[in-house]
Amino acid sequence: MVGQLQQELADAPKKQSMSEASLEVTTRYHSDLERDKLHLQKELEKKLKTKKQNMLALTSKDLHSTWEEHLKSRSHLEEHVAHLDKEKAELLEQFFLLEITCAITECC
């Protein structure tokens, strides 16, 4: 029993040294993982920022394109309304001429 305890006592520094080495490796591994995690987070943030900027630029282009289409459509509608107003004026003129003609015809 005493011999076993002496052997355990003699092996203790070896075990402690192995435990310390294992702890050092684990600590380094943990540190490397943390560094990699931070690097990946920065990469992800950079990619997201770029993607967001691209989406905003695309949205801006889309809005500009939509606005141009709206203006063209509005211009087309204004031309159409002007044409309809002209036709209306012509029809009113014809209508009044017909009324005058009918009034004259009825009188005579």
N, C-alpha and C positions, 0 to 999 in steps of 0.2 A: 504494500500500500504506500509506504513512504517512497519507495522507488518510483512508483507510478506518479506520485505527486511531484517528485523531483524531475521526472521526465516531462511532465506537463509544464512545470515551471521553466525548464530549459527550452521547451518548444514555444512558450508564450511570446518571446521576442520575435521569433520567426512568424508566428501567426499574426502578431501585431503588425509586423512589417508587410506581410501579404495583405492584410486588411487595409493598411494605409495606402498601399500601392493600388489596390482595387478601388478605394475611395478616390484616389487621385485620378484614376482613369475615368471613373464615373463622373467626377466633377468636370474633367476636361470634356467628356462626351456631352454632358449637360450644357456646358458653356458653348460648345460648338453648335449644339441644337438651337440654343437661344440666338446665337449670332445668325445662323441660317434662317431662323424664324423672322428676325428683324429684317434681314436682307429680302426675304420673300414678301414681307409686308410692304416694304418700300417699293419693290418692283410692282406689286399689285396696285398700290396707290398711284404710281406713275402711269400704269396702263389704264386704270380707271379714269384718271384725269385726262389723258390723251383721248380716250374713247368719248368722254363727256364733251370735250372741246370739239371733237369731230362731229358729234351728234348736234351740238349747238350750231356749228357752222352749216351742217346740212339743213337743219331746221331754218336757219337764216336764209339759206338759198331757196328752200321750199317756200318760205313766206314771201320772198322777193318774187319768185316765179308766180305764186298765187296772186300777188298784188298786181303784177303785170297783166295776168289773164283777166282779173277783175276790171282793170282799167280798159283793156281792149273790149271786153264785154259791155262795159258801161258806154264806151264810145259808140259801139255798134248799136246799142239800144237807143242812144240819143239820136243817132242818124235815122233809125227806124221811126222814132217818135216824130222827128222833123218831117220825114216823108209822109207819115200819117196825117200830120197837121196840114200839110200842103194839099193832100187828097181831100181832107175834110173841108178846107176852104173852097176848093174847086167844086165839091158836091153841094156845099151851101150856096155857092154862086149859081150853079145850075138849078137848084131848087127854087131860089128866088126868081130866077128868070122864068121858070115854069109857072110859078105862082102869078107873076106879072102877066105872062102870056095868057094864062087861064082867066085872069081877072079882065084882061082886055077882050078876050074872046067872049066872055059872058056878057060883058057890057054891050057889045055890038050886036 
